[in-house]
Amino acid sequence: MENGDDLFQHILVNLNDDFDAYEKRAIAKSILYDIAHFIMPWSARTNISAELVFNINQSISRINGGEPTQYVCGFAPFRNYLLKVDKNVLIPRPETEELVSLVLANLPVLPPGKGIDIGTGSGAIALSIALESDREMDALDISEGALQMAMSNIEKYSASVNLIHSDILNSPLTENYSFIVSNPPYIPVMDKIDMLDSVLKYEPGVALFVPDDSPLLFYQRIVALSTKSILPKGGLFFECHPKFINDVADLLIANGFENVQILNDVSGKQRMVQGFMLE
């Protein structure tokens, strides 16, 4: 291969036909950016080494085998950032970007003070809010591996985020917050039958699944903690399973939150719930 264009075509040709033409080009770009560290135009890179070709072929094999491209390349886009990811954290989804936008839109009416992201994973939510506002953030997770990945992203972007290693189901919050935001585990185990193998095999189940008989497990716990830990007029913001979103909204209302709203994501699915603490 003489240059990066040749390598780009090599990747396209060797990807499975399970991917359409658009997906192949997106994967090829990710490999060249994130693994080969090329920048466009690809043709500007010459002297393609045998070692690089070997490494890229290994990556192609992993992707053809079903491993998500983001894990193979080590990065995932989120809003205006390129976050480090591995199997310890969920791959950030576009609907979670909308959760961040919801929080940011409400900041002017929330009391001064820190926010906390519960179940932070890669740190995507906390990092984005901290960087796009004047708010300091705490970010909590039970997984040490997830917190290590979040730390990498926080340091990369010099975000004002403090990491907390804690099991939210069994530990209290020790501070009062202007707002709490969370995209907690909310998929019942029974739903696995309808999920992609690439998610089931590679993404961390601890961040995805809840028992079939307790789909609101994390929401119930976070709401209970929120009634003691959110400042007056503070906000609570959730990403939810559309199947249970009305139950989450009812949970907030039953615990004294005002102006509780269910909001749709960009695809029209009911996805987010917000509510505000009494003054």
C-alpha positions as CSV (number, residue, x, y, z in Angstrom):
1,M,0.0,0.0,0.0
2,E,1.4,3.3,-1.1
3,N,-0.7,5.8,1.0
4,G,-3.6,6.3,3.3
5,D,-6.1,6.2,0.5
6,D,-5.0,2.6,-0.3
7,L,-5.4,1.7,3.4
8,F,-8.9,3.3,3.5
9,Q,-9.9,1.1,0.5
10,H,-8.3,-1.9,2.1
11,I,-10.5,-1.4,5.2
12,L,-13.7,-1.0,3.1
13,V,-13.0,-4.2,1.1
14,N,-12.3,-6.3,4.2
15,L,-15.3,-5.2,6.3
16,N,-18.2,-7.7,6.3
17,D,-21.1,-7.0,4.1
18,D,-23.3,-7.0,7.2
19,F,-22.3,-3.3,7.2
20,D,-23.8,-1.0,4.5
21,A,-21.7,1.4,2.5
22,Y,-22.3,4.3,4.9
23,E,-21.4,2.2,7.9
24,K,-18.2,0.9,6.2
25,R,-17.0,4.4,5.5
26,A,-17.7,5.5,9.1
27,I,-15.8,2.5,10.5
28,A,-12.9,3.1,8.1
29,K,-12.7,6.7,9.2
30,S,-12.7,5.8,12.9
31,I,-9.9,3.3,12.4
32,L,-7.7,5.7,10.5
33,Y,-8.4,8.6,12.9
34,D,-8.2,6.7,16.2
35,I,-5.9,3.7,15.6
36,A,-3.6,5.0,12.7
37,H,-3.8,8.7,13.9
38,F,-4.2,9.8,10.3
39,I,-5.8,13.1,9.3
40,M,-7.4,13.9,6.0
41,P,-6.4,13.9,3.2
42,W,-5.6,10.2,3.6
43,S,-3.3,10.4,0.5
44,A,-0.9,12.6,2.5
45,R,0.2,9.6,4.6
46,T,2.8,7.4,2.9
47,N,5.2,4.7,3.9
48,I,2.5,2.5,5.4
49,S,4.3,0.0,7.7
50,A,3.6,-3.7,7.8
51,E,3.0,-3.4,11.6
52,L,0.3,-0.8,11.0
53,V,-1.5,-2.9,8.4
54,F,-1.3,-5.9,10.8
55,N,-2.8,-3.9,13.7
56,I,-5.6,-2.6,11.4
57,N,-6.3,-6.1,10.2
58,Q,-6.7,-7.2,13.8
59,S,-9.1,-4.3,14.4
60,I,-11.1,-5.3,11.3
61,S,-11.4,-8.9,12.5
62,R,-12.7,-7.7,15.9
63,I,-15.3,-5.4,14.3
64,N,-16.3,-8.2,11.8
65,G,-16.7,-10.5,14.9
66,G,-19.3,-8.1,16.4
67,E,-17.3,-6.0,18.8
68,P,-18.4,-2.4,18.7
69,T,-16.2,-0.1,16.7
70,Q,-16.0,2.3,19.6
71,Y,-14.4,-0.3,21.8
72,V,-12.0,-1.4,19.1
73,C,-10.9,2.1,18.4
74,G,-11.1,3.2,22.0
75,F,-13.2,6.4,21.5
76,A,-16.8,7.4,21.1
77,P,-18.2,10.8,20.1
78,F,-20.5,12.6,22.5
79,R,-21.7,16.2,21.8
80,N,-18.5,18.1,21.0
81,Y,-16.1,15.6,22.6
82,L,-14.3,12.4,21.7
83,L,-14.4,10.3,24.8
84,K,-12.3,7.4,25.7
85,V,-14.3,4.2,26.2
86,D,-13.7,0.5,26.9
87,K,-15.7,-2.4,28.1
88,N,-16.0,-0.9,31.6
89,V,-18.4,1.8,30.3
90,L,-21.5,2.0,28.1
91,I,-21.0,3.6,24.7
92,P,-22.6,7.0,25.0
93,R,-25.9,7.3,23.1
94,P,-27.4,10.3,21.2
95,E,-30.4,10.4,23.5
96,T,-28.1,10.9,26.5
97,E,-26.8,14.0,24.7
98,E,-30.4,15.3,24.8
99,L,-30.5,14.7,28.6
100,V,-27.5,16.9,28.9
101,S,-29.2,19.6,26.8
102,L,-32.3,19.4,29.1
103,V,-30.2,20.0,32.2
104,L,-28.3,22.9,30.6
105,A,-31.6,24.5,29.5
106,N,-32.8,24.5,33.1
107,L,-29.7,25.7,34.8
108,P,-30.8,29.4,34.8
109,V,-33.8,28.5,37.1
110,L,-31.9,26.2,39.4
111,P,-30.2,27.3,42.6
112,P,-26.5,27.9,42.7
113,G,-24.3,25.0,43.5
114,K,-23.0,21.7,42.3
115,G,-24.8,19.0,40.4
116,I,-24.2,15.3,40.6
117,D,-24.4,12.6,37.8
118,I,-25.3,9.2,39.3
119,G,-24.0,6.3,37.4
120,T,-21.5,8.3,35.4
121,G,-19.8,5.6,33.3
122,S,-17.4,7.3,30.9
123,G,-18.2,10.7,32.6
124,A,-20.1,11.9,29.5
125,I,-22.9,13.7,31.3
126,A,-20.9,15.3,34.1
127,L,-18.1,16.3,31.8
128,S,-20.4,17.9,29.3
129,I,-22.4,19.9,31.9
130,A,-19.2,21.1,33.6
131,L,-17.6,22.2,30.3
132,E,-20.7,23.9,29.0
133,S,-21.7,25.8,32.1
134,D,-20.2,27.3,35.2
135,R,-21.2,24.4,37.4
136,E,-18.9,22.1,39.2
137,M,-20.0,18.5,39.0
138,D,-19.7,15.3,41.1
139,A,-19.8,12.0,39.2
140,L,-20.6,8.8,41.0
141,D,-20.3,5.2,40.0
142,I,-20.0,1.7,41.6
143,S,-17.4,0.5,39.0
144,E,-13.7,1.3,39.6
145,G,-13.0,0.5,36.0
146,A,-15.7,3.0,34.9
147,L,-14.2,5.7,37.2
148,Q,-10.8,5.2,35.7
149,M,-12.2,5.7,32.2
150,A,-14.1,8.8,33.4
151,M,-10.9,10.2,35.0
152,S,-9.1,9.9,31.6
153,N,-11.9,11.9,30.0
154,I,-12.1,14.5,32.7
155,E,-8.3,15.0,32.6
156,K,-8.3,15.2,28.8
157,Y,-10.8,18.1,28.8
158,S,-9.8,19.6,32.2
159,A,-13.4,19.4,33.4
160,S,-14.4,20.5,36.8
161,V,-15.7,17.1,37.9
162,N,-15.1,15.2,41.2
163,L,-15.3,11.4,41.1
164,I,-17.0,9.4,43.8
165,H,-16.7,5.6,44.1
166,S,-20.0,4.5,45.7
167,D,-22.9,2.0,45.5
168,I,-25.9,4.3,45.2
169,L,-28.2,1.5,46.3
170,N,-26.5,1.1,49.6
171,S,-24.9,4.4,50.4
172,P,-26.2,7.9,51.1
173,L,-25.4,11.1,49.3
174,T,-23.2,13.2,51.6
175,E,-23.8,16.7,50.1
176,N,-26.7,18.8,49.0
177,Y,-27.0,19.5,45.3
178,S,-28.6,22.0,43.0
179,F,-29.6,19.2,40.7
180,I,-29.2,15.4,40.2
181,V,-29.0,13.9,36.8
182,S,-28.9,10.2,36.1
183,N,-29.1,7.7,33.2
184,P,-29.3,4.6,35.5
185,P,-29.7,0.9,34.6
186,Y,-33.3,0.5,33.4
187,I,-33.6,-2.5,31.1
188,P,-35.3,-5.5,32.5
189,V,-33.4,-8.8,32.1
190,M,-36.3,-10.2,30.1
191,D,-35.6,-7.6,27.4
192,K,-32.2,-9.3,26.6
193,I,-34.0,-11.4,24.0
194,D,-34.6,-8.4,21.8
195,M,-31.1,-6.8,22.2
196,L,-28.2,-6.9,19.8
197,D,-25.5,-9.4,20.5
198,S,-22.9,-6.6,20.2
199,V,-24.5,-5.0,23.3
200,L,-25.0,-8.2,25.3
201,K,-21.5,-9.5,24.7
202,Y,-19.5,-6.4,25.1
203,E,-21.2,-3.6,27.0
204,P,-21.3,-3.9,30.9
205,G,-24.5,-5.5,32.1
206,V,-24.2,-3.8,35.5
207,A,-24.9,-0.5,33.7
208,L,-27.8,-1.8,31.7
209,F,-30.0,-4.3,33.5
210,V,-32.3,-4.4,36.4
211,P,-34.3,-7.3,37.8
212,D,-37.6,-8.0,36.0
213,D,-39.5,-7.5,39.2
214,S,-37.8,-4.2,40.0
215,P,-37.6,-2.1,36.9
216,L,-37.7,1.2,39.0
217,L,-35.0,0.0,41.4
218,F,-32.6,2.8,40.8
219,Y,-35.2,5.5,40.3
220,Q,-36.8,4.7,43.6
221,R,-33.5,4.9,45.4
222,I,-32.4,8.1,43.7
223,V,-35.7,9.8,44.3
224,A,-35.6,8.8,47.9
225,L,-32.1,10.3,48.3
226,S,-33.1,13.4,46.3
227,T,-35.8,14.4,48.7
228,K,-33.1,15.0,51.3
229,S,-30.2,16.0,49.0
230,I,-31.6,18.4,46.5
231,L,-31.7,22.1,47.5
232,P,-35.1,23.9,47.5
233,K,-36.1,24.6,43.9
234,G,-33.5,22.2,42.7
235,G,-34.0,19.8,39.8
236,L,-34.0,16.0,39.1
237,F,-33.4,14.8,35.6
238,F,-33.7,11.2,34.4
239,E,-33.3,9.2,31.2
240,C,-35.8,6.4,31.3
241,H,-37.1,3.3,29.6
242,P,-40.2,4.4,27.5
243,K,-42.2,1.5,28.9
244,F,-41.8,2.7,32.5
245,I,-41.5,6.4,32.0
246,N,-45.0,7.2,33.4
247,D,-44.2,5.2,36.5
248,V,-41.0,7.3,37.0
249,A,-43.0,10.5,36.6
250,D,-45.6,9.3,39.1
251,L,-42.8,8.5,41.5
252,L,-41.5,12.0,41.4
253,I,-45.0,13.4,41.9
254,A,-45.6,11.1,44.9
255,N,-42.5,12.3,46.5
256,G,-43.4,16.0,46.3
257,F,-41.7,17.1,43.1
258,E,-43.4,19.9,41.2
259,N,-43.7,20.7,37.4
260,V,-43.0,17.1,36.6
261,Q,-42.7,16.6,32.8
262,I,-42.1,13.7,30.4
263,L,-40.1,14.7,27.4
264,N,-39.5,13.0,24.0
265,D,-36.1,12.3,22.5
266,V,-35.3,13.3,18.9
267,S,-36.9,10.0,17.6
268,G,-40.2,10.9,19.2
269,K,-39.9,8.3,22.1
270,Q,-40.8,9.3,25.6
271,R,-37.3,9.3,27.1
272,M,-36.7,11.9,29.8
273,V,-38.4,13.0,33.1
274,Q,-37.7,16.2,34.9
275,G,-39.1,17.5,38.2
276,F,-38.3,20.3,40.7
277,M,-38.1,20.3,44.5
278,L,-40.5,22.4,46.5
279,E,-39.2,25.8,47.5
